[in-house]
């Protein structure tokens, strides 16, 4: 059995994230992350990475724990995506809708 994987998300980790990757690279990295044979932690605000980790760990029966702004949400990513979607809400408010 593989070891536990931990993903930290949210505004509190903004300065810890590296450069932005192409979404395909996020999925490739998520696969490597999940298949690592040791306990791993990653800081990411990438929706593609978070989704990929969620579904790859589920398929491979690997334990994962997601954190949003320091608070654990187990393997549930719904609240993380609610947080990510705040940016879309801001765009809607600031932009012009036809």
Biopython code that builds the backbone (N, CA, C, O; Angstrom):
import numpy as np
from Bio.PDB.StructureBuilder import StructureBuilder

atoms = [
    (1, "UNK", "N", (0.838, -1.183, 0.000)),
    (1, "UNK", "CA", (0.000, 0.000, 0.000)),
    (1, "UNK", "C", (0.883, 1.246, 0.000)),
    (1, "UNK", "O", (1.921, 1.292, 0.660)),
    (2, "UNK", "N", (0.448, 2.246, -0.750)),
    (2, "UNK", "CA", (1.212, 3.485, -0.846)),
    (2, "UNK", "C", (0.987, 4.342, 0.391)),
    (2, "UNK", "O", (0.043, 4.138, 1.153)),
    (3, "UNK", "N", (1.864, 5.284, 0.562)),
    (3, "UNK", "CA", (1.804, 6.163, 1.710)),
    (3, "UNK", "C", (0.818, 7.312, 1.509)),
    (3, "UNK", "O", (0.273, 7.495, 0.421)),
    (4, "UNK", "N", (0.603, 8.069, 2.556)),
    (4, "UNK", "CA", (-0.352, 9.171, 2.560)),
    (4, "UNK", "C", (0.158, 10.352, 1.742)),
    (4, "UNK", "O", (1.347, 10.672, 1.750)),
    (5, "UNK", "N", (-0.765, 10.983, 1.043)),
    (5, "UNK", "CA", (-0.465, 12.170, 0.254)),
    (5, "UNK", "C", (-1.237, 13.348, 0.852)),
    (5, "UNK", "O", (-2.397, 13.195, 1.235)),
    (6, "UNK", "N", (-0.610, 14.511, 0.935)),
    (6, "UNK", "CA", (-1.233, 15.696, 1.508)),
    (6, "UNK", "C", (-1.092, 16.844, 0.524)),
    (6, "UNK", "O", (-0.009, 17.082, -0.011)),
    (7, "UNK", "N", (-2.207, 17.567, 0.282)),
    (7, "UNK", "CA", (-2.208, 18.715, -0.623)),
    (7, "UNK", "C", (-2.720, 19.926, 0.133)),
    (7, "UNK", "O", (-3.813, 19.894, 0.697)),
    (8, "UNK", "N", (-1.928, 21.003, 0.148)),
    (8, "UNK", "CA", (-2.308, 22.251, 0.800)),
    (8, "UNK", "C", (-2.718, 23.254, -0.271)),
    (8, "UNK", "O", (-1.992, 23.463, -1.243)),
    (9, "UNK", "N", (-3.890, 23.880, -0.089)),
    (9, "UNK", "CA", (-4.427, 24.850, -1.034)),
    (9, "UNK", "C", (-4.851, 26.115, -0.301)),
    (9, "UNK", "O", (-4.956, 26.130, 0.925)),
    (10, "UNK", "N", (-5.093, 27.168, -1.061)),
    (10, "UNK", "CA", (-5.667, 28.375, -0.492)),
    (10, "UNK", "C", (-4.745, 29.566, -0.519)),
    (10, "UNK", "O", (-3.576, 29.468, -0.890)),
    (11, "UNK", "N", (-5.295, 30.691, -0.118)),
    (11, "UNK", "CA", (-4.554, 31.946, -0.148)),
    (11, "UNK", "C", (-3.335, 31.919, 0.752)),
    (11, "UNK", "O", (-2.357, 32.612, 0.471)),
    (12, "UNK", "N", (-3.360, 31.151, 1.817)),
    (12, "UNK", "CA", (-2.248, 31.144, 2.776)),
    (12, "UNK", "C", (-0.985, 30.523, 2.207)),
    (12, "UNK", "O", (0.090, 30.689, 2.782)),
    (13, "UNK", "N", (-1.087, 29.811, 1.091)),
    (13, "UNK", "CA", (0.102, 29.165, 0.528)),
    (13, "UNK", "C", (0.599, 29.857, -0.722)),
    (13, "UNK", "O", (1.502, 29.353, -1.391)),
    (14, "UNK", "N", (0.033, 30.988, -1.045)),
    (14, "UNK", "CA", (0.342, 31.666, -2.294)),
    (14, "UNK", "C", (1.842, 31.842, -2.514)),
    (14, "UNK", "O", (2.327, 31.620, -3.623)),
    (15, "UNK", "N", (2.571, 32.228, -1.501)),
    (15, "UNK", "CA", (3.999, 32.469, -1.664)),
    (15, "UNK", "C", (4.822, 31.193, -1.738)),
    (15, "UNK", "O", (5.998, 31.243, -2.101)),
    (16, "UNK", "N", (4.235, 30.055, -1.403)),
    (16, "UNK", "CA", (4.962, 28.801, -1.433)),
    (16, "UNK", "C", (4.846, 28.090, -2.771)),
    (16, "UNK", "O", (5.597, 27.153, -3.041)),
    (17, "UNK", "N", (3.914, 28.521, -3.613)),
    (17, "UNK", "CA", (3.707, 27.865, -4.904)),
    (17, "UNK", "C", (4.803, 28.276, -5.876)),
    (17, "UNK", "O", (5.286, 29.408, -5.856)),
    (18, "UNK", "N", (5.173, 27.352, -6.707)),
    (18, "UNK", "CA", (6.168, 27.639, -7.726)),
    (18, "UNK", "C", (5.531, 28.291, -8.940)),
    (18, "UNK", "O", (4.434, 28.844, -8.859)),
    (19, "UNK", "N", (6.220, 28.223, -10.050)),
    (19, "UNK", "CA", (5.713, 28.787, -11.294)),
    (19, "UNK", "C", (4.456, 28.045, -11.732)),
    (19, "UNK", "O", (4.241, 26.886, -11.376)),
    (20, "UNK", "N", (3.640, 28.731, -12.503)),
    (20, "UNK", "CA", (2.445, 28.098, -13.051)),
    (20, "UNK", "C", (2.859, 27.111, -14.141)),
    (20, "UNK", "O", (3.722, 27.404, -14.969)),
    (21, "UNK", "N", (2.234, 25.947, -14.124)),
    (21, "UNK", "CA", (2.513, 24.921, -15.119)),
    (21, "UNK", "C", (1.327, 24.822, -16.070)),
    (21, "UNK", "O", (0.211, 25.221, -15.735)),
    (22, "UNK", "N", (1.580, 24.296, -17.237)),
    (22, "UNK", "CA", (0.507, 23.986, -18.178)),
    (22, "UNK", "C", (-0.368, 22.915, -17.532)),
    (22, "UNK", "O", (0.154, 22.055, -16.823)),
    (23, "UNK", "N", (-1.703, 22.941, -17.756)),
    (23, "UNK", "CA", (-2.594, 21.951, -17.138)),
    (23, "UNK", "C", (-2.183, 20.496, -17.380)),
    (23, "UNK", "O", (-2.349, 19.655, -16.496)),
    (24, "UNK", "N", (-1.654, 20.192, -18.556)),
    (24, "UNK", "CA", (-1.200, 18.818, -18.834)),
    (24, "UNK", "C", (-0.048, 18.450, -17.904)),
    (24, "UNK", "O", (0.024, 17.322, -17.417)),
    (25, "UNK", "N", (0.842, 19.388, -17.662)),
    (25, "UNK", "CA", (1.969, 19.142, -16.754)),
    (25, "UNK", "C", (1.476, 18.949, -15.320)),
    (25, "UNK", "O", (2.046, 18.160, -14.566)),
    (26, "UNK", "N", (0.405, 19.676, -14.941)),
    (26, "UNK", "CA", (-0.183, 19.479, -13.610)),
    (26, "UNK", "C", (-0.696, 18.057, -13.440)),
    (26, "UNK", "O", (-0.507, 17.446, -12.388)),
    (27, "UNK", "N", (-1.338, 17.535, -14.463)),
    (27, "UNK", "CA", (-1.871, 16.166, -14.389)),
    (27, "UNK", "C", (-0.725, 15.154, -14.355)),
    (27, "UNK", "O", (-0.779, 14.183, -13.600)),
    (28, "UNK", "N", (0.295, 15.371, -15.155)),
    (28, "UNK", "CA", (1.461, 14.475, -15.132)),
    (28, "UNK", "C", (2.134, 14.502, -13.756)),
    (28, "UNK", "O", (2.511, 13.459, -13.221)),
    (29, "UNK", "N", (2.282, 15.698, -13.192)),
    (29, "UNK", "CA", (2.891, 15.818, -11.869)),
    (29, "UNK", "C", (2.019, 15.155, -10.805)),
    (29, "UNK", "O", (2.535, 14.503, -9.898)),
    (30, "UNK", "N", (0.708, 15.318, -10.912)),
    (30, "UNK", "CA", (-0.213, 14.684, -9.958)),
    (30, "UNK", "C", (-0.047, 13.170, -9.987)),
    (30, "UNK", "O", (-0.057, 12.523, -8.940)),
    (31, "UNK", "N", (0.105, 12.610, -11.167)),
    (31, "UNK", "CA", (0.286, 11.162, -11.285)),
    (31, "UNK", "C", (1.587, 10.721, -10.611)),
    (31, "UNK", "O", (1.606, 9.710, -9.909)),
    (32, "UNK", "N", (2.666, 11.464, -10.816)),
    (32, "UNK", "CA", (3.942, 11.139, -10.160)),
    (32, "UNK", "C", (3.819, 11.286, -8.643)),
    (32, "UNK", "O", (4.326, 10.457, -7.887)),
    (33, "UNK", "N", (3.144, 12.340, -8.211)),
    (33, "UNK", "CA", (2.932, 12.602, -6.787)),
    (33, "UNK", "C", (2.192, 11.439, -6.134)),
    (33, "UNK", "O", (2.619, 10.930, -5.098)),
    (34, "UNK", "N", (1.087, 11.023, -6.737)),
    (34, "UNK", "CA", (0.275, 9.939, -6.175)),
    (34, "UNK", "C", (1.049, 8.630, -6.163)),
    (34, "UNK", "O", (0.924, 7.847, -5.221)),
    (35, "UNK", "N", (1.839, 8.385, -7.185)),
    (35, "UNK", "CA", (2.541, 7.105, -7.293)),
    (35, "UNK", "C", (3.885, 7.075, -6.581)),
    (35, "UNK", "O", (4.591, 6.068, -6.640)),
    (36, "UNK", "N", (4.247, 8.154, -5.914)),
    (36, "UNK", "CA", (5.470, 8.158, -5.124)),
    (36, "UNK", "C", (5.329, 7.138, -3.992)),
    (36, "UNK", "O", (4.237, 6.953, -3.454)),
    (37, "UNK", "N", (6.400, 6.498, -3.642)),
    (37, "UNK", "CA", (6.357, 5.461, -2.610)),
    (37, "UNK", "C", (6.618, 5.999, -1.213)),
    (37, "UNK", "O", (6.886, 5.217, -0.300)),
    (38, "UNK", "N", (6.550, 7.286, -1.024)),
    (38, "UNK", "CA", (6.753, 7.862, 0.299)),
    (38, "UNK", "C", (5.646, 8.857, 0.605)),
    (38, "UNK", "O", (4.903, 9.279, -0.281)),
    (39, "UNK", "N", (5.549, 9.226, 1.884)),
    (39, "UNK", "CA", (4.614, 10.283, 2.259)),
    (39, "UNK", "C", (5.025, 11.557, 1.532)),
    (39, "UNK", "O", (6.210, 11.883, 1.462)),
    (40, "UNK", "N", (4.051, 12.271, 0.994)),
    (40, "UNK", "CA", (4.353, 13.481, 0.230)),
    (40, "UNK", "C", (3.415, 14.607, 0.613)),
    (40, "UNK", "O", (2.256, 14.382, 0.961)),
    (41, "UNK", "N", (3.931, 15.820, 0.543)),
    (41, "UNK", "CA", (3.128, 17.027, 0.715)),
    (41, "UNK", "C", (3.385, 17.929, -0.477)),
    (41, "UNK", "O", (4.518, 18.049, -0.942)),
    (42, "UNK", "N", (2.321, 18.568, -0.974)),
    (42, "UNK", "CA", (2.446, 19.511, -2.082)),
    (42, "UNK", "C", (1.602, 20.732, -1.769)),
    (42, "UNK", "O", (0.515, 20.622, -1.203)),
    (43, "UNK", "N", (2.110, 21.891, -2.142)),
    (43, "UNK", "CA", (1.361, 23.140, -2.049)),
    (43, "UNK", "C", (0.926, 23.504, -3.461)),
    (43, "UNK", "O", (1.771, 23.665, -4.342)),
    (44, "UNK", "N", (-0.384, 23.637, -3.693)),
    (44, "UNK", "CA", (-0.866, 23.932, -5.042)),
    (44, "UNK", "C", (-2.205, 24.644, -5.003)),
    (44, "UNK", "O", (-3.080, 24.316, -4.202)),
    (45, "UNK", "N", (-2.346, 25.620, -5.879)),
    (45, "UNK", "CA", (-3.635, 26.264, -6.104)),
    (45, "UNK", "C", (-4.115, 25.971, -7.520)),
    (45, "UNK", "O", (-4.894, 26.738, -8.086)),
    (46, "UNK", "N", (-3.661, 24.881, -8.083)),
    (46, "UNK", "CA", (-4.051, 24.499, -9.433)),
    (46, "UNK", "C", (-5.274, 23.587, -9.396)),
    (46, "UNK", "O", (-5.204, 22.483, -8.855)),
    (47, "UNK", "N", (-6.395, 24.036, -9.965)),
    (47, "UNK", "CA", (-7.581, 23.178, -10.025)),
    (47, "UNK", "C", (-7.314, 21.861, -10.757)),
    (47, "UNK", "O", (-7.858, 20.821, -10.388)),
    (48, "UNK", "N", (-6.478, 21.908, -11.792)),
    (48, "UNK", "CA", (-6.169, 20.690, -12.540)),
    (48, "UNK", "C", (-5.394, 19.694, -11.677)),
    (48, "UNK", "O", (-5.672, 18.495, -11.699)),
    (49, "UNK", "N", (-4.424, 20.199, -10.920)),
    (49, "UNK", "CA", (-3.650, 19.330, -10.043)),
    (49, "UNK", "C", (-4.532, 18.722, -8.964)),
    (49, "UNK", "O", (-4.478, 17.516, -8.721)),
    (50, "UNK", "N", (-5.348, 19.554, -8.311)),
    (50, "UNK", "CA", (-6.211, 19.078, -7.226)),
    (50, "UNK", "C", (-7.180, 18.012, -7.741)),
    (50, "UNK", "O", (-7.350, 16.968, -7.113)),
    (51, "UNK", "N", (-7.813, 18.279, -8.884)),
    (51, "UNK", "CA", (-8.737, 17.292, -9.463)),
    (51, "UNK", "C", (-8.029, 15.990, -9.805)),
    (51, "UNK", "O", (-8.519, 14.902, -9.504)),
    (52, "UNK", "N", (-6.881, 16.117, -10.431)),
    (52, "UNK", "CA", (-6.142, 14.913, -10.819)),
    (52, "UNK", "C", (-5.754, 14.089, -9.599)),
    (52, "UNK", "O", (-5.906, 12.867, -9.607)),
    (53, "UNK", "N", (-5.256, 14.740, -8.552)),
    (53, "UNK", "CA", (-4.895, 14.004, -7.334)),
    (53, "UNK", "C", (-6.120, 13.308, -6.755)),
    (53, "UNK", "O", (-6.055, 12.141, -6.370)),
    (54, "UNK", "N", (-7.223, 14.020, -6.694)),
    (54, "UNK", "CA", (-8.458, 13.440, -6.136)),
    (54, "UNK", "C", (-8.841, 12.157, -6.864)),
    (54, "UNK", "O", (-9.088, 11.132, -6.230)),
    (55, "UNK", "N", (-8.892, 12.210, -8.185)),
    (55, "UNK", "CA", (-9.397, 11.067, -8.939)),
    (55, "UNK", "C", (-8.363, 9.964, -9.131)),
    (55, "UNK", "O", (-8.727, 8.791, -9.210)),
    (56, "UNK", "N", (-7.083, 10.316, -9.209)),
    (56, "UNK", "CA", (-6.052, 9.272, -9.294)),
    (56, "UNK", "C", (-5.959, 8.513, -7.973)),
    (56, "UNK", "O", (-5.852, 7.287, -7.973)),
    (57, "UNK", "N", (-6.000, 9.233, -6.839)),
    (57, "UNK", "CA", (-5.932, 8.542, -5.545)),
    (57, "UNK", "C", (-7.157, 7.657, -5.337)),
    (57, "UNK", "O", (-7.054, 6.564, -4.779)),
    (58, "UNK", "N", (-8.307, 8.133, -5.785)),
    (58, "UNK", "CA", (-9.527, 7.331, -5.644)),
    (58, "UNK", "C", (-9.410, 6.045, -6.460)),
    (58, "UNK", "O", (-9.727, 4.963, -5.964)),
    (59, "UNK", "N", (-8.964, 6.159, -7.690)),
    (59, "UNK", "CA", (-8.839, 4.985, -8.562)),
    (59, "UNK", "C", (-7.805, 4.001, -8.013)),
    (59, "UNK", "O", (-7.984, 2.787, -8.113)),
    (60, "UNK", "N", (-6.730, 4.524, -7.437)),
    (60, "UNK", "CA", (-5.641, 3.662, -6.975)),
    (60, "UNK", "C", (-5.732, 3.342, -5.485)),
    (60, "UNK", "O", (-4.841, 2.700, -4.930)),
    (61, "UNK", "N", (-6.800, 3.785, -4.844)),
    (61, "UNK", "CA", (-7.021, 3.509, -3.430)),
    (61, "UNK", "C", (-5.846, 3.983, -2.562)),
    (61, "UNK", "O", (-5.336, 3.244, -1.719)),
    (62, "UNK", "N", (-5.436, 5.233, -2.794)),
    (62, "UNK", "CA", (-4.351, 5.852, -2.044)),
    (62, "UNK", "C", (-4.961, 6.911, -1.122)),
    (62, "UNK", "O", (-5.831, 7.675, -1.538)),
    (63, "UNK", "N", (-4.505, 6.952, 0.117)),
    (63, "UNK", "CA", (-5.019, 7.929, 1.080)),
    (63, "UNK", "C", (-4.518, 9.330, 0.729)),
    (63, "UNK", "O", (-3.335, 9.535, 0.457)),
    (64, "UNK", "N", (-5.449, 10.288, 0.743)),
    (64, "UNK", "CA", (-5.092, 11.680, 0.468)),
    (64, "UNK", "C", (-5.833, 12.574, 1.449)),
    (64, "UNK", "O", (-6.952, 12.276, 1.866)),
    (65, "UNK", "N", (-5.185, 13.675, 1.808)),
    (65, "UNK", "CA", (-5.823, 14.665, 2.676)),
    (65, "UNK", "C", (-5.586, 16.045, 2.073)),
    (65, "UNK", "O", (-4.448, 16.430, 1.805)),
    (66, "UNK", "N", (-6.674, 16.782, 1.864)),
    (66, "UNK", "CA", (-6.601, 18.130, 1.313)),
    (66, "UNK", "C", (-6.805, 19.145, 2.431)),
    (66, "UNK", "O", (-7.652, 18.965, 3.305)),
    (67, "UNK", "N", (-6.021, 20.206, 2.387)),
    (67, "UNK", "CA", (-6.145, 21.309, 3.332)),
    (67, "UNK", "C", (-6.469, 22.571, 2.559)),
    (67, "UNK", "O", (-5.943, 22.795, 1.469)),
    (68, "UNK", "N", (-7.341, 23.398, 3.131)),
    (68, "UNK", "CA", (-7.624, 24.716, 2.576)),
    (68, "UNK", "C", (-7.362, 25.738, 3.668)),
    (68, "UNK", "O", (-8.020, 25.738, 4.708)),
    (69, "UNK", "N", (-6.394, 26.608, 3.420)),
    (69, "UNK", "CA", (-6.010, 27.643, 4.394)),
    (69, "UNK", "C", (-5.768, 27.047, 5.780)),
    (69, "UNK", "O", (-6.199, 27.600, 6.792)),
    (70, "UNK", "N", (-5.074, 25.912, 5.808)),
    (70, "UNK", "CA", (-4.679, 25.291, 7.064)),
    (70, "UNK", "C", (-5.703, 24.363, 7.687)),
    (70, "UNK", "O", (-5.404, 23.720, 8.694)),
    (71, "UNK", "N", (-6.906, 24.267, 7.125)),
    (71, "UNK", "CA", (-7.959, 23.426, 7.684)),
    (71, "UNK", "C", (-8.133, 22.160, 6.843)),
    (71, "UNK", "O", (-8.290, 22.228, 5.624)),
    (72, "UNK", "N", (-8.102, 21.013, 7.510)),
    (72, "UNK", "CA", (-8.235, 19.736, 6.816)),
    (72, "UNK", "C", (-9.663, 19.516, 6.326)),
    (72, "UNK", "O", (-10.635, 19.817, 7.018)),
    (73, "UNK", "N", (-9.755, 18.981, 5.114)),
    (73, "UNK", "CA", (-11.049, 18.608, 4.537)),
    (73, "UNK", "C", (-11.025, 17.158, 4.057)),
    (73, "UNK", "O", (-11.807, 16.771, 3.189)),
    (74, "UNK", "N", (-10.126, 16.366, 4.626)),
    (74, "UNK", "CA", (-10.054, 14.958, 4.240)),
    (74, "UNK", "C", (-9.816, 14.830, 2.746)),
    (74, "UNK", "O", (-8.946, 15.501, 2.192)),
    (75, "UNK", "N", (-10.590, 13.965, 2.090)),
    (75, "UNK", "CA", (-10.423, 13.801, 0.648)),
    (75, "UNK", "C", (-11.482, 14.572, -0.145)),
    (75, "UNK", "O", (-11.651, 14.341, -1.342)),
    (76, "UNK", "N", (-12.197, 15.490, 0.522)),
    (76, "UNK", "CA", (-13.259, 16.274, -0.116)),
    (76, "UNK", "C", (-12.675, 17.535, -0.739)),
    (76, "UNK", "O", (-12.067, 18.348, -0.042)),
    (77, "UNK", "N", (-12.856, 17.705, -2.049)),
    (77, "UNK", "CA", (-12.323, 18.894, -2.720)),
    (77, "UNK", "C", (-13.403, 19.926, -3.042)),
    (77, "UNK", "O", (-13.102, 20.969, -3.623)),
    (78, "UNK", "N", (-14.650, 19.652, -2.674)),
    (78, "UNK", "CA", (-15.731, 20.578, -3.015)),
    (78, "UNK", "C", (-15.486, 21.975, -2.447)),
    (78, "UNK", "O", (-15.627, 22.967, -3.162)),
    (79, "UNK", "N", (-15.125, 22.058, -1.180)),
    (79, "UNK", "CA", (-14.903, 23.377, -0.567)),
    (79, "UNK", "C", (-13.684, 24.066, -1.170)),
    (79, "UNK", "O", (-13.637, 25.294, -1.237)),
    (80, "UNK", "N", (-12.706, 23.291, -1.604)),
    (80, "UNK", "CA", (-11.530, 23.875, -2.256)),
    (80, "UNK", "C", (-11.946, 24.524, -3.571)),
    (80, "UNK", "O", (-11.491, 25.621, -3.896)),
    (81, "UNK", "N", (-12.808, 23.851, -4.325)),
    (81, "UNK", "CA", (-13.259, 24.424, -5.588)),
    (81, "UNK", "C", (-14.183, 25.615, -5.371)),
    (81, "UNK", "O", (-14.215, 26.521, -6.203)),
    (82, "UNK", "N", (-14.927, 25.635, -4.284)),
    (82, "UNK", "CA", (-15.714, 26.823, -3.955)),
    (82, "UNK", "C", (-14.771, 28.014, -3.742)),
    (82, "UNK", "O", (-15.061, 29.132, -4.167)),
    (83, "UNK", "N", (-13.646, 27.754, -3.082)),
    (83, "UNK", "CA", (-12.660, 28.802, -2.864)),
    (83, "UNK", "C", (-12.026, 29.234, -4.184)),
    (83, "UNK", "O", (-11.889, 30.429, -4.443)),
    (84, "UNK", "N", (-11.639, 28.270, -5.022)),
    (84, "UNK", "CA", (-11.065, 28.595, -6.328)),
    (84, "UNK", "C", (-12.047, 29.420, -7.163)),
    (84, "UNK", "O", (-11.637, 30.343, -7.868)),
    (85, "UNK", "N", (-13.333, 29.096, -7.088)),
    (85, "UNK", "CA", (-14.340, 29.751, -7.923)),
    (85, "UNK", "C", (-14.646, 31.180, -7.501)),
    (85, "UNK", "O", (-15.347, 31.898, -8.215)),
    (86, "UNK", "N", (-14.135, 31.598, -6.361)),
    (86, "UNK", "CA", (-14.302, 32.995, -5.962)),
    (86, "UNK", "C", (-13.715, 33.928, -7.016)),
    (86, "UNK", "O", (-14.221, 35.031, -7.221)),
    (87, "UNK", "N", (-12.653, 33.491, -7.682)),
    (87, "UNK", "CA", (-12.045, 34.312, -8.738)),
    (87, "UNK", "C", (-13.022, 34.489, -9.898)),
    (87, "UNK", "O", (-13.112, 35.576, -10.467)),
    (88, "UNK", "N", (-13.752, 33.435, -10.252)),
    (88, "UNK", "CA", (-14.743, 33.549, -11.322)),
    (88, "UNK", "C", (-15.864, 34.500, -10.928)),
    (88, "UNK", "O", (-16.359, 35.267, -11.754)),
    (89, "UNK", "N", (-16.260, 34.443, -9.660)),
    (89, "UNK", "CA", (-17.281, 35.371, -9.171)),
    (89, "UNK", "C", (-16.795, 36.811, -9.281)),
    (89, "UNK", "O", (-17.558, 37.702, -9.656)),
    (90, "UNK", "N", (-15.526, 37.038, -8.955)),
    (90, "UNK", "CA", (-14.963, 38.387, -9.061)),
    (90, "UNK", "C", (-14.936, 38.848, -10.514)),
    (90, "UNK", "O", (-15.238, 40.007, -10.801)),
    (91, "UNK", "N", (-14.577, 37.952, -11.433)),
    (91, "UNK", "CA", (-14.560, 38.299, -12.857)),
    (91, "UNK", "C", (-15.956, 38.692, -13.321)),
    (91, "UNK", "O", (-16.125, 39.673, -14.044)),
    (92, "UNK", "N", (-16.962, 37.913, -12.895)),
    (92, "UNK", "CA", (-18.340, 38.245, -13.253)),
    (92, "UNK", "C", (-18.733, 39.631, -12.757)),
    (92, "UNK", "O", (-19.385, 40.386, -13.478)),
    (93, "UNK", "N", (-18.346, 39.965, -11.548)),
    (93, "UNK", "CA", (-18.701, 41.264, -10.978)),
    (93, "UNK", "C", (-17.950, 42.417, -11.659)),
    (93, "UNK", "O", (-18.497, 43.505, -11.840)),
    (94, "UNK", "N", (-16.713, 42.163, -12.026)),
    (94, "UNK", "CA", (-15.889, 43.230, -12.599)),
    (94, "UNK", "C", (-16.043, 43.370, -14.105)),
    (94, "UNK", "O", (-15.792, 44.437, -14.666)),
    (95, "UNK", "N", (-16.460, 42.282, -14.760)),
    (95, "UNK", "CA", (-16.556, 42.290, -16.206)),
    (95, "UNK", "C", (-17.921, 42.708, -16.705)),
    (95, "UNK", "O", (-18.862, 42.888, -15.932)),
    (96, "UNK", "N", (-18.004, 42.857, -18.003)),
    (96, "UNK", "CA", (-19.254, 43.219, -18.655)),
    (96, "UNK", "C", (-19.839, 41.953, -19.266)),
    (96, "UNK", "O", (-19.168, 41.237, -20.009)),
    (97, "UNK", "N", (-21.097, 41.688, -18.942)),
    (97, "UNK", "CA", (-21.780, 40.525, -19.481)),
    (97, "UNK", "C", (-22.738, 40.989, -20.561)),
    (97, "UNK", "O", (-23.516, 41.920, -20.352)),
    (98, "UNK", "N", (-22.683, 40.342, -21.713)),
    (98, "UNK", "CA", (-23.588, 40.715, -22.819)),
    (98, "UNK", "C", (-24.940, 40.083, -22.619)),
    (98, "UNK", "O", (-25.838, 40.274, -23.439)),
]
sb = StructureBuilder()
sb.init_structure("model")
sb.init_model(0)
sb.init_chain("A")
sb.init_seg("    ")
for serial, (resi, resn, name, xyz) in enumerate(atoms, 1):
    if name == "N":
        sb.init_residue(resn, " ", resi, " ")
    sb.init_atom(name, np.array(xyz, "f"), 0.0, 1.0, " ", f" {name:<3s}", serial, name[0])
structure = sb.get_structure()
